[in-house]
Amino acid sequence: MNGSLLSQFGNSLERMEKALNNLKQGNGILLVDDENRENEGDLIFPAETITQPQMAMLIRECSGIVCLCLTHEKVEELNLSQMVSKNTCKYETAFTISIEAKDGVTTGVSAADRVTTILTAVKDNCRPEDLCHPGHVFPLCARKGGVLVRRGHTEGTVDLMSLAGYKPAGILCELTNSNGTMARLPQIVDFAKKHHMTVVSIEDIAEYKKNM
């Protein structure tokens, strides 16, 4: 089913080229994983160019749990410990402690404040003391090797940002329906068309990387 619906956006290579071009322009795309995994679609944006309107869309159209996908090296650089010492999550999603920018925010929950937190965290010269905990942005630590090692949205997001020429850091949030249920591929495709976005899959990224 995934293949037939995704074919509306071209073949695997065409979808990847469209996705990377969209990201290079600072626009968002939809990233879906395998049907036998979470079977969800995440709205993703480059972290270093995230804007307040884009953040407002993430909060309005998605689950509200806005995540910042980072490399293992960046997580260590920011001294972000894992949220739990023993990860018993089914998919071993690597949440770290949540973050807030130390300066330039109020309560931290508004779209503007979350943008400030993200832009602070992804700066090359950001220090651990520039962030405070807990906060309203949830970092995720990507596995080294990306989607070729773990077929998760976290790794897919970091891979896409690197392939698009950005720092390996991206924003994701799970797309939901208006009634609060999780959006599945038919709804994800409809959302993408409505907002002139493209949809790409974890499998597309894996194939693209294998053929580089």
N, C-alpha and C positions, 0 to 999 in steps of 0.2 A: 504493500500500500504506500509506504513512504516514497518508493522510487517513482511511482506514477504521479503522485502529488508534487513531488519536488521537480519533476521534469518540466513543469510549467515555468521554471526559472532557468531551463537549459540543462545540458548534461553536467556531469560532475566538474569538469574543468571550467566550463562556462560559468557555473555557479560560483566557483572559487574566484574567478577573475572579476565577476560582478561584485562579490563581497569585498574583495580587497580594494577595488576601485571606490566603492562606497565608503569604506573605512578611511581610505586616504583623504577623502573629502571631509572627514570628521562626522560622517553620518552613521546611523545605527543599522544593524542587521539582526536577523533572527538566526540563532544557532540551535539545531535540534540534535538530540542524541539517538541512540538505537531504540527501536520499538520494544525490545526485550530488556531495556535498562530502565531509566526513569521515564522515557517516552515523553519528554517535556521540551519546550522551546524557551530559550532565554533571549531576552532583548539585550544586546551588548553594544557598548560604545568604547572608543579609545579613552583611557583614563586621562591622558595629558591634555585632551581637548574638550573634556566634558563641560557642558554648559548648563545654566540653570533651567532653561526650557527642556533640555534633554533629561535632566534629573527629575523634573516635574512629571514628564511622561513615564519614566520608570516607576515613580511612586504611584501615579494614577492608574496605569494600565497593568501593573505587575503586582507581585506579592507584597511589595514594600520592604522586603529584606534585600537591601542594596549591597552587593558584594564587590569588593575590590580584589581582583585576581592578580597575584604577584608571584614572582619566582622565589625559589627557596633562598637564593642569595639576598634578595631584597628583604624578605621576611627576617633573615638573620641580621641584616644591616640595621633594621628598625627595632631589633630586639623584641619581636612579637612572639610570645610563647603560644603554644597551642591552647585552644579553648579548654580542652580536657586532656588529662594525662593518659587516659585509655580511650581510644576512639572505637566505639561500638556501633557507629552508624553503618548501615547496610553497604553504602558505597564509599565508606571511609573518606567522606568529604572533610578536607583539612581546614576547618575554621580555626583562626587564631583568636586571641582576645580582640574585642571590638575597639575601635579607635575614634578619636575626635581630635580635631586641630586644637592646639593649646590656645592659639590666638585667632581672632577674626571671626569667631562664632558666638552665638547666644546660647540657646538651648541645645543646638547641634542637630535638631531633627528636621529643620526646614530644608527645602531644596537648595537654597543658597548656602546654608551651613554645610550640608553634605558635600557640595561641590568644593567648598573651601577645604574641607578635611581631605578630600581625595587629591586635590591639586597640591596640598602641602605634603602629603605622604609620598607622592611620586616624584617630587623634586630630587635632583641628584644629591643635593646637600642637606636633605632632611635628616635630622638627628632624632634618636628615640625621645629625647626631651621635648621635641616639637609637637609630640602627640600625647594625649592623655587617655585614660581608660577607666571605665568602659565608655563606649561612644555609640554613635548611630550608623557607623559604617563597619561592615564585617569583612575583614580580609580573608582571602582563601589562598592557601599555598599550593601552587602547581607542582606536580611531580617533574623531576628532571627527565627530559626526553619527550615531554608533551603527550599528545594523543597516541603516539606509538607505544607508550608505556601504560597510560591510563586513559580510557576513552570517556573522559568527563568534560563537562562544560568549562570547568576551571582551566584545564589544560588546553582545550580548544580555543578559549578566549586568549590566553597568553600566546599560543602559537599564531593565531590570526594577527594579533597586534605586531608581533615580530615580523611576520611575512609582509605586513602592510608598511613596514618601515618605522614603526613607533617603538617607544620603550616597551618592553614585555610586561605591560600592565593594562588591564582592561576592566570595565565595569559590566556586571551582569545582574539581571533580576529575572525571575521566572514569570513568564507571561500567564495571566489569569483571565478567565471569562468575567463578564459583568456580574455574575451571580457568585463569584468567589471560587469557583472550581478551576482546576488547572486546565489551561488551553492545550488541546491535542492538535495533531498536525492539520486537520481541516480548518480549525479556528486560527492556527498560526499562519497558514497560507492566506486566509482572508485578511488577517491583520496586516500582513506584509504588503498585500496588494493595496489595501486602503491607505497605507502610509508610504507607498512607493519604496518599499524596502525589498531586499532579497533574502532568501532562506538558504542556508548552507548547513550541511550535516557534519558530524564528527568524522564519518566515513570519508566525506569529500576531502577534509583536511588531511586525513591519514594518507589517502591516495596521492594527494598533491605533494606531500612531504616525501613519500617513497619515490616519486618520479623526479624529484629535484636534482 
